Amino acid sequence: MHQRLIILDFGAQYTQLIARRIREAGVYTEIFPCNTPTAEINALQATGIVLSGGPASVYEPGAPQLDPAVLSLKRQDGSPMPILGICYGLQAMAHVLNGSVQRADAREFGRAELNIVEEDPLFDGVPQRSFVWMSHGDHLSALPPGYRLIARTDNAPIAAVKSDSEPHYGVQFHPEVVHSEYGRSMLSNFARHVCGCVGDWTPASFIEEKVAEIRKQVGQDRVILGLSGGVDSSVAAVLLHQAVGDQLTCVFVNNGLLRKGEWEQVQYTFRDHFHINLEAVDASHLFLSRLDGVTDPEKKRKIIGNTFVDVFDDATERIATLGGQRARFLAQGTLYPDVIESVSFKGPSATIKSHHNVGGLPEEMNFEILEPFRELFKDEVREIGRLLGVPDDIVNRHPFPGPGLAIRVISDVSEAKLNLLREADDIFIKELKKHGLYDEVWQAFAVLLPIQTVGVMGDERTYENVCALRAVTSVDGMTADWSVLPSAFLAHVSNRIVNEVRGINRVVYDISSKPPATIEWE
């Protein structure tokens, strides 16, 4: 077993970043709600614990509180459990240890200069002065008994603390965000130096261990995987094929909402390149007939999800008993953020829009679920894909919504509108790749708007569609900034679309960030 750090989540927007930064140090990390019973935490046999930030104030009614028993936990060898409290995590520690947490005279958000006042393994390799990222309205006004100051900033006299007797630390800033210059080093130092982790968890070790685990779990049984052509399901298909070979069958459904050339490319890649058993089902007419006249985005998603279930169910029933042996396992590309969301201290997020994960497969489908990536983040899946030899154009592919182009046609969906959008989107993506910009943005796509505008082409008046281009930078899609693409590039793309896509005479560029907007338009 690999050594493991656990993070107790107090509702912070940055909790996943903490886990990712520690994993970058080669240490396996998992996230649990802050109200996880102490007995369960103890049973996890962790090597160290991180207490996340959070939006609450410790003295407010209903605010999440730290169970004092957590601070008394021991490791399996009987040594004290190393603990690092971050922002609210520090305040929660101080609150139960009789320190003083008060509303700050001035809230501190943004960059601050950290001044280290005492050398410590937590700051190994960190200059005495560096910039960190603050995001808090409360702060410590008095240290808990038995703790001492090890760093400060101008607005936060108590910016980092350490216990005199236990390997317990707290920082008021956020080392997990990129704006903290040496934040990665601090989290790595906590994992490697304070907790003593050897850092042996890597994507390569994951592949070796997961392949062995899948072989043991599956045995001689058969596996069915719903293949979308996206990163997660594609890498899952290659990993499963390495583990069980021809016991795997992939089902790829054409819902009529795919990008240009995608239907043919996915079949070529997985049948001809990887030699994976692939059942390709063209149900495009069924999807489009059910979507006819529908404009409400939530209704679109539900129709697409339910139709997918019908088609996928029929396909799996046909292939489930091939060779006289019924398939036992259904594989899915579930990622760790999905798992975290389902057990979050805050509960599932408010429904901004329904997420589409194969429509939510019905329970009566008689399969055991196999989720090889349920403990991984997207960037880790990409790295595993590279190690498995998955082509770069799949591994580096931008996220694509399950409902496909249906939610990028901002009106009722028709084959004619989809074809316009496919052509415009294909031009945008190809030009991003040609100019070396594709990998600099997190997601990029075209949207067909439900309006027509007047134009002049060849001395004639036109009345045609408007296309919007969208490109964003992000880490995980939870927040995003619009990409500042060169104006000359945008002008070139606009010119190509208007000249080459008959039916579009105007192109606009979306400069909205998330929040307040979402990345997709529907």
C-alpha positions as CSV (number, residue, x, y, z in Angstrom):
1,M,0.0,0.0,0.0
2,H,1.1,3.5,-0.7
3,Q,1.4,6.0,2.1
4,R,-1.7,8.2,2.1
5,L,-2.6,11.8,3.2
6,I,-6.2,12.7,3.7
7,I,-7.8,16.1,3.4
8,L,-10.8,17.0,5.6
9,D,-12.9,19.3,3.5
10,F,-14.5,22.3,5.3
11,G,-16.3,23.5,2.1
12,A,-13.4,25.3,0.3
13,Q,-13.4,26.0,-3.4
14,Y,-9.7,25.0,-3.5
15,T,-9.9,21.6,-1.8
16,Q,-9.3,19.7,-5.0
17,L,-6.2,21.8,-5.7
18,I,-4.7,20.8,-2.3
19,A,-5.0,17.1,-3.3
20,R,-3.6,17.7,-6.7
21,R,-0.6,19.6,-5.4
22,I,0.2,16.8,-2.9
23,R,-0.2,14.2,-5.5
24,E,2.3,16.1,-7.6
25,A,4.8,15.4,-4.8
26,G,4.2,11.6,-5.4
27,V,2.0,11.2,-2.4
28,Y,-1.5,9.6,-2.7
29,T,-4.2,11.9,-1.3
30,E,-7.9,11.5,-0.7
31,I,-10.6,14.0,0.3
32,F,-13.2,13.4,3.0
33,P,-15.9,15.6,4.5
34,C,-14.8,17.5,7.7
35,N,-17.6,15.7,9.6
36,T,-16.3,12.3,8.9
37,P,-16.3,10.4,12.3
38,T,-12.9,10.3,13.9
39,A,-13.1,6.5,14.1
40,E,-13.4,6.3,10.3
41,I,-10.5,8.7,9.9
42,N,-8.4,6.6,12.2
43,A,-9.3,3.5,10.2
44,L,-7.9,5.0,7.1
45,Q,-4.3,4.7,8.5
46,A,-3.3,8.0,7.1
47,T,0.3,9.3,7.2
48,G,-0.9,12.9,7.7
49,I,-4.0,15.1,7.6
50,V,-4.7,18.5,5.9
51,L,-7.6,20.6,7.1
52,S,-8.9,22.6,4.1
53,G,-10.1,26.2,4.0
54,G,-13.8,27.1,3.9
55,P,-16.2,30.1,3.5
56,A,-17.6,30.1,7.0
57,S,-16.6,31.8,10.3
58,V,-15.9,29.4,13.1
59,Y,-18.1,31.4,15.6
60,E,-21.2,31.5,13.3
61,P,-24.1,29.1,14.2
62,G,-23.9,26.0,12.0
63,A,-20.3,26.6,11.0
64,P,-18.4,23.3,10.4
65,Q,-16.3,22.5,13.5
66,L,-13.2,20.4,13.9
67,D,-13.6,17.4,16.2
68,P,-10.9,18.0,18.9
69,A,-10.2,14.2,18.8
70,V,-8.7,14.6,15.4
71,L,-5.8,16.5,17.0
72,S,-5.1,13.6,19.2
73,L,-4.9,10.9,16.5
74,K,-1.9,8.7,16.2
75,R,-0.4,7.0,13.1
76,Q,-0.2,3.3,12.8
77,D,3.3,3.2,14.3
78,G,2.1,5.2,17.4
79,S,3.7,8.5,16.4
80,P,1.7,11.7,16.5
81,M,-0.4,12.5,13.4
82,P,1.1,15.4,11.4
83,I,-1.6,18.0,10.7
84,L,-1.7,21.1,8.5
85,G,-4.6,23.5,8.8
86,I,-5.1,25.9,5.8
87,C,-6.9,29.2,6.3
88,Y,-10.3,28.1,7.8
89,G,-8.5,24.8,8.8
90,L,-6.0,26.9,10.9
91,Q,-8.9,28.8,12.4
92,A,-10.8,25.6,13.2
93,M,-7.7,24.3,15.0
94,A,-7.2,27.5,17.0
95,H,-10.9,27.6,17.9
96,V,-10.8,24.2,19.6
97,L,-7.4,24.8,21.2
98,N,-8.5,28.1,23.0
99,G,-6.8,30.4,20.6
100,S,-8.6,33.5,19.4
101,V,-10.2,33.9,16.0
102,Q,-11.7,37.3,15.2
103,R,-13.1,39.2,12.3
104,A,-10.3,41.0,10.6
105,D,-10.4,44.8,10.5
106,A,-9.7,44.6,6.8
107,R,-10.4,41.5,4.8
108,E,-7.4,40.2,3.0
109,F,-7.8,38.9,-0.6
110,G,-5.0,38.6,-3.1
111,R,-1.3,38.7,-3.0
112,A,0.7,39.3,0.2
113,E,4.3,39.1,1.1
114,L,5.1,36.3,3.5
115,N,8.0,36.9,6.0
116,I,9.3,33.7,7.5
117,V,10.5,34.4,11.1
118,E,11.7,30.9,12.0
119,E,13.4,28.2,9.9
120,D,11.3,25.0,9.7
121,P,11.1,21.9,7.5
122,L,7.8,23.2,6.2
123,F,9.7,26.1,4.6
124,D,12.6,24.0,3.3
125,G,13.9,25.7,0.1
126,V,11.5,28.7,0.5
127,P,13.1,32.2,0.6
128,Q,12.6,34.2,3.8
129,R,10.3,36.5,1.8
130,S,8.0,35.4,-1.0
131,F,4.4,36.1,-2.2
132,V,1.4,34.0,-1.1
133,W,-2.3,34.2,-1.8
134,M,-4.7,35.3,0.9
135,S,-8.5,34.9,0.9
136,H,-10.0,35.4,4.4
137,G,-12.2,37.7,6.4
138,D,-11.2,36.3,9.8
139,H,-7.8,35.8,11.3
140,L,-6.0,34.6,14.5
141,S,-5.7,37.4,17.0
142,A,-4.0,35.2,19.6
143,L,-2.1,31.9,19.4
144,P,-3.4,28.8,21.0
145,P,-1.4,27.7,24.1
146,G,1.7,25.7,23.0
147,Y,1.9,27.2,19.5
148,R,4.4,29.7,18.2
149,L,4.6,32.0,15.2
150,I,6.8,31.0,12.3
151,A,5.7,33.4,9.5
152,R,3.7,36.7,9.1
153,T,2.5,39.2,6.6
154,D,1.8,42.9,7.0
155,N,-1.9,42.4,7.3
156,A,-1.8,39.0,9.0
157,P,0.6,39.1,11.9
158,I,-0.1,35.4,12.5
159,A,0.3,33.9,9.0
160,A,1.9,30.5,9.9
161,V,2.1,28.7,13.2
162,K,3.6,25.5,14.7
163,S,2.9,23.4,17.8
164,D,5.8,23.2,20.3
165,S,5.0,19.5,21.0
166,E,3.3,17.9,18.0
167,P,3.9,18.0,14.2
168,H,0.9,20.3,13.9
169,Y,1.0,23.4,11.6
170,G,-1.4,26.0,10.4
171,V,-1.1,28.7,7.6
172,Q,-3.5,31.6,7.0
173,F,-2.7,31.7,3.3
174,H,-3.5,29.2,0.5
175,P,-0.3,27.3,-0.6
176,E,-2.4,25.3,-3.1
177,V,-3.1,28.1,-5.6
178,V,-0.6,29.0,-8.3
179,H,-0.4,32.6,-7.0
180,S,1.5,31.4,-3.9
181,E,5.0,31.3,-5.3
182,Y,6.4,28.5,-3.2
183,G,3.1,26.9,-2.2
184,R,3.9,23.7,-4.0
185,S,7.1,23.4,-2.1
186,M,5.4,24.0,1.2
187,L,2.8,21.2,0.5
188,S,5.5,18.9,-0.7
189,N,7.6,19.7,2.4
190,F,4.7,18.9,4.6
191,A,4.1,15.6,2.8
192,R,7.7,14.5,2.4
193,H,9.6,16.1,5.3
194,V,7.0,16.6,8.1
195,C,4.9,13.4,7.3
196,G,7.9,11.4,6.1
197,C,6.2,10.2,2.9
198,V,8.6,8.6,0.4
199,G,6.6,9.8,-2.6
200,D,6.2,6.6,-4.6
201,W,2.7,7.2,-6.1
202,T,3.0,7.9,-9.8
203,P,0.8,7.4,-12.9
204,A,3.1,4.6,-13.9
205,S,2.7,2.8,-10.6
206,F,-1.1,3.4,-10.9
207,I,-1.2,1.6,-14.3
208,E,0.7,-1.4,-13.0
209,E,-1.4,-1.7,-9.9
210,K,-4.8,-1.0,-11.6
211,V,-4.2,-3.5,-14.3
212,A,-3.5,-6.2,-11.8
213,E,-6.5,-5.2,-9.7
214,I,-8.8,-5.3,-12.8
215,R,-7.6,-8.7,-13.8
216,K,-8.2,-10.0,-10.4
217,Q,-11.7,-8.4,-10.2
218,V,-12.9,-9.4,-13.6
219,G,-11.4,-12.8,-13.9
220,Q,-12.7,-14.5,-17.0
221,D,-15.9,-12.4,-17.2
222,R,-16.6,-9.8,-19.9
223,V,-16.7,-6.0,-19.7
224,I,-18.7,-3.4,-21.6
225,L,-17.6,0.2,-21.8
226,G,-19.6,3.2,-23.1
227,L,-17.1,4.9,-25.4
228,S,-17.6,8.6,-26.2
229,G,-14.3,9.4,-27.8
230,G,-13.4,11.8,-25.1
231,V,-10.3,11.6,-22.8
232,D,-11.8,9.7,-19.9
233,S,-13.6,6.9,-21.7
234,S,-10.8,6.6,-24.3
235,V,-8.0,6.1,-21.8
236,A,-10.3,3.8,-19.8
237,A,-10.8,1.7,-22.9
238,V,-7.1,1.3,-23.5
239,L,-6.3,0.5,-19.9
240,L,-9.1,-2.1,-19.7
241,H,-7.9,-3.6,-22.9
242,Q,-4.4,-3.9,-21.5
243,A,-5.9,-5.7,-18.5
244,V,-8.5,-8.0,-20.0
245,G,-7.9,-7.9,-23.8
246,D,-10.8,-9.2,-25.9
247,Q,-13.0,-9.6,-22.8
248,L,-13.7,-5.9,-23.3
249,T,-16.3,-4.6,-25.8
250,C,-16.8,-0.9,-26.3
251,V,-20.1,0.7,-27.4
252,F,-19.9,3.9,-29.3
253,V,-23.2,5.6,-30.0
254,N,-23.6,8.2,-32.8
255,N,-26.2,10.6,-31.4
256,G,-26.1,12.9,-34.4
257,L,-24.5,15.6,-32.2
258,L,-20.8,14.7,-32.7
259,R,-18.2,17.0,-34.1
260,K,-17.1,16.9,-37.7
261,G,-15.4,13.6,-38.6
262,E,-15.7,12.2,-35.0
263,W,-17.9,9.2,-35.9
264,E,-15.3,7.9,-38.4
265,Q,-12.2,8.9,-36.4
266,V,-13.3,7.1,-33.2
267,Q,-14.0,3.9,-35.0
268,Y,-10.7,4.0,-36.8
269,T,-8.7,4.7,-33.6
270,F,-10.1,2.0,-31.5
271,R,-10.8,-0.7,-34.1
272,D,-7.8,-0.3,-36.4
273,H,-5.2,1.3,-34.1
274,F,-5.9,-0.4,-30.8
275,H,-7.7,-3.5,-32.1
276,I,-10.4,-3.2,-29.5
277,N,-13.8,-4.8,-29.9
278,L,-16.1,-1.9,-30.9
279,E,-19.9,-1.9,-31.4
280,A,-20.7,1.3,-33.3
281,V,-24.4,2.2,-33.2
282,D,-25.7,5.0,-35.5
283,A,-28.8,6.3,-33.8
284,S,-28.5,9.8,-35.1
285,H,-32.0,9.8,-36.7
286,L,-33.6,8.7,-33.4
287,F,-31.9,11.4,-31.4
288,L,-32.7,14.2,-33.8
289,S,-36.4,13.1,-34.2
290,R,-36.8,13.2,-30.4
291,L,-35.2,16.6,-30.3
292,D,-37.3,18.1,-33.0
293,G,-38.7,21.5,-32.0
294,V,-37.2,21.4,-28.5
295,T,-35.5,24.6,-27.4
296,D,-35.3,24.3,-23.6
297,P,-31.7,23.2,-22.7
298,E,-32.8,21.1,-19.7
299,K,-35.3,19.3,-21.9
300,K,-32.6,18.7,-24.5
301,R,-30.3,17.2,-21.9
302,K,-33.0,14.9,-20.5
303,I,-34.1,13.7,-24.0
304,I,-30.5,13.0,-25.0
305,G,-29.8,11.2,-21.7
306,N,-32.9,9.1,-21.9
307,T,-32.4,8.3,-25.5
308,F,-28.8,7.3,-24.8
309,V,-30.0,4.9,-22.2
310,D,-32.5,3.3,-24.6
311,V,-29.9,2.9,-27.3
312,F,-27.1,1.8,-25.0
313,D,-29.5,-0.7,-23.3
314,D,-30.5,-2.3,-26.6
315,A,-26.8,-2.5,-27.7
316,T,-25.6,-4.1,-24.5
317,E,-28.4,-6.6,-24.5
318,R,-27.4,-7.6,-28.0
319,I,-23.7,-8.1,-27.1
320,A,-24.0,-9.1,-23.5
321,T,-24.5,-12.7,-24.2
322,L,-22.1,-13.1,-27.2
323,G,-20.4,-16.5,-27.1
324,G,-22.9,-17.7,-24.6
325,Q,-21.3,-15.7,-21.7
326,R,-23.2,-12.7,-20.4
327,A,-21.1,-9.6,-19.7
328,R,-20.8,-9.1,-16.0
329,F,-19.2,-5.6,-15.7
330,L,-20.1,-2.2,-17.0
331,A,-17.2,0.2,-17.1
332,Q,-17.5,4.0,-16.7
333,G,-15.1,6.9,-16.8
334,T,-16.0,8.4,-13.5
335,L,-13.3,10.7,-12.2
336,Y,-12.4,11.7,-8.6
337,P,-14.1,15.2,-8.8
338,D,-17.5,13.3,-9.4
339,V,-16.8,11.2,-6.3
340,I,-15.9,14.2,-4.2
341,E,-19.0,16.1,-5.2
342,S,-21.2,13.2,-4.2
343,V,-19.8,13.2,-0.6
344,S,-19.0,16.9,-0.2
345,F,-19.5,18.5,3.2
346,K,-21.6,21.1,1.4
347,G,-23.7,18.4,-0.4
348,P,-24.2,18.3,-4.2
349,S,-23.9,21.7,-5.8
350,A,-26.9,23.6,-6.9
351,T,-28.1,22.5,-10.3
352,I,-26.8,25.2,-12.7
353,K,-27.4,22.7,-15.4
354,S,-27.8,19.0,-15.4
355,H,-24.6,17.1,-16.0
356,H,-24.8,14.4,-18.6
357,N,-23.1,11.1,-17.6
358,V,-24.7,8.7,-20.1
359,G,-28.0,9.9,-18.9
360,G,-27.7,8.1,-15.5
361,L,-27.9,4.5,-16.4
362,P,-30.8,2.7,-14.8
363,E,-30.3,0.5,-11.8
364,E,-32.1,-2.5,-13.4
365,M,-29.2,-2.9,-15.9
366,N,-27.8,-6.1,-14.6
367,F,-24.1,-5.2,-14.4
368,E,-21.5,-4.6,-11.7
369,I,-19.9,-1.2,-12.1
370,L,-16.2,-0.9,-12.9
371,E,-14.7,2.6,-12.5
372,P,-10.9,2.4,-13.0
373,F,-10.4,6.2,-12.7
374,R,-12.7,7.0,-9.7
375,E,-9.7,8.1,-7.7
376,L,-8.0,10.2,-10.4
377,F,-8.1,13.8,-11.6
378,K,-8.4,14.7,-15.3
379,D,-4.7,15.7,-15.6
380,E,-3.7,12.4,-14.1
381,V,-5.9,10.5,-16.6
382,R,-4.2,12.5,-19.4
383,E,-0.7,11.4,-18.1
384,I,-1.8,7.8,-17.9
385,G,-3.1,8.0,-21.5
386,R,0.3,9.3,-22.7
387,L,2.0,6.4,-20.9
388,L,-0.4,3.9,-22.6
389,G,0.3,5.3,-26.0
390,V,-3.1,7.0,-26.6
391,P,-2.7,9.5,-29.4
392,D,-2.1,13.1,-28.4
393,D,-5.2,14.4,-30.3
394,I,-7.2,12.3,-27.8
395,V,-5.2,12.8,-24.7
396,N,-5.0,16.6,-25.1
397,R,-8.5,16.9,-26.3
398,H,-10.6,19.7,-24.8
399,P,-13.7,18.7,-22.7
400,F,-16.8,18.0,-24.8
401,P,-20.3,18.0,-23.2
402,G,-22.2,14.7,-23.2
403,P,-25.2,16.3,-25.0
404,G,-22.7,17.3,-27.7
405,L,-23.6,20.0,-30.2
406,A,-27.2,20.1,-29.1
407,I,-26.4,22.6,-26.3
408,R,-24.3,24.7,-28.7
409,V,-27.2,25.3,-31.0
410,I,-29.0,27.9,-28.9
411,S,-32.5,27.1,-30.3
412,D,-34.2,24.0,-31.6
413,V,-31.8,21.4,-33.2
414,S,-31.9,20.4,-36.8
415,E,-29.5,18.7,-39.2
416,A,-29.0,21.9,-41.1
417,K,-28.0,23.9,-38.0
418,L,-25.7,21.2,-36.8
419,N,-23.9,21.1,-40.1
420,L,-23.3,24.9,-39.9
421,L,-22.0,24.6,-36.4
422,R,-19.8,21.6,-37.3
423,E,-18.1,23.5,-40.1
424,A,-17.5,26.7,-38.0
425,D,-16.3,24.7,-35.0
426,D,-13.9,22.7,-37.2
427,I,-12.4,25.8,-38.7
428,F,-11.9,27.3,-35.2
429,I,-10.3,24.2,-33.7
430,K,-8.0,23.6,-36.7
431,E,-6.8,27.2,-36.7
432,L,-6.1,27.0,-32.9
433,K,-3.9,23.9,-33.6
434,K,-2.3,25.4,-36.6
435,H,-1.2,28.6,-34.7
436,G,-0.1,26.6,-31.6
437,L,-2.9,28.0,-29.4
438,Y,-5.0,24.8,-28.8
439,D,-3.0,23.6,-25.8
440,E,-2.9,27.1,-24.3
441,V,-6.6,27.1,-23.7
442,W,-8.6,24.7,-21.6
443,Q,-11.7,24.6,-23.8
444,A,-12.7,26.2,-27.1
445,F,-15.7,25.8,-29.3
446,A,-18.2,27.6,-31.6
447,V,-21.9,28.3,-30.7
448,L,-24.7,28.9,-33.2
449,L,-26.9,31.8,-31.9
450,P,-30.7,31.9,-32.4
451,I,-30.6,35.2,-34.4
452,Q,-29.9,36.3,-37.9
453,T,-28.3,39.6,-38.9
454,V,-28.0,41.7,-42.0
455,G,-24.7,41.4,-44.0
456,V,-23.3,42.5,-47.3
457,M,-21.5,39.9,-49.4
458,G,-20.7,40.4,-53.1
459,D,-22.7,43.6,-53.2
460,E,-25.7,41.7,-52.1
461,R,-27.7,41.9,-48.9
462,T,-27.6,38.7,-46.7
463,Y,-29.7,37.7,-43.7
464,E,-27.8,34.9,-42.1
465,N,-26.8,33.3,-38.8
466,V,-24.5,34.6,-36.1
467,C,-21.7,32.3,-34.7
468,A,-20.1,33.0,-31.3
469,L,-16.6,31.7,-30.5
470,R,-15.7,30.7,-27.0
471,A,-12.2,30.0,-25.5
472,V,-11.4,29.8,-21.8
473,T,-8.4,29.1,-19.6
474,S,-9.0,27.0,-16.5
475,V,-7.6,24.3,-14.2
476,D,-10.6,22.1,-13.6
477,G,-13.6,24.0,-15.1
478,M,-14.9,25.1,-11.7
479,T,-13.8,28.6,-12.5
480,A,-12.6,30.0,-15.9
481,D,-11.3,33.1,-17.5
482,W,-11.9,34.0,-21.2
483,S,-8.8,33.5,-23.3
484,V,-7.1,36.6,-24.6
485,L,-6.5,35.3,-28.1
486,P,-4.6,37.6,-30.6
487,S,-7.0,39.9,-32.4
488,A,-5.3,39.1,-35.7
489,F,-6.0,35.4,-35.1
490,L,-9.6,36.0,-34.3
491,A,-10.0,38.2,-37.4
492,H,-8.5,35.4,-39.5
493,V,-10.9,32.8,-38.0
494,S,-13.9,35.1,-38.5
495,N,-13.0,35.7,-42.1
496,R,-12.6,32.0,-42.8
497,I,-16.0,31.1,-41.2
498,V,-17.9,33.9,-43.0
499,N,-16.3,33.0,-46.3
500,E,-16.5,29.3,-46.1
501,V,-19.6,28.5,-44.1
502,R,-22.6,29.4,-46.2
503,G,-25.3,30.5,-43.8
504,I,-23.1,32.4,-41.3
505,N,-22.4,36.1,-42.0
506,R,-21.3,37.4,-38.5
507,V,-18.8,36.1,-35.9
508,V,-18.6,37.4,-32.3
509,Y,-16.2,36.4,-29.5
510,D,-17.4,35.7,-25.9
511,I,-15.4,37.6,-23.3
512,S,-17.3,36.3,-20.2
513,S,-15.6,34.6,-17.3
514,K,-17.0,31.9,-15.0
515,P,-18.5,33.1,-12.8
516,P,-20.8,34.9,-13.5
517,A,-21.2,33.0,-16.8
518,T,-20.8,29.3,-17.3
519,I,-18.4,27.9,-19.9
520,E,-21.1,26.4,-22.1
521,W,-23.9,28.6,-23.2
522,E,-26.6,26.1,-22.3
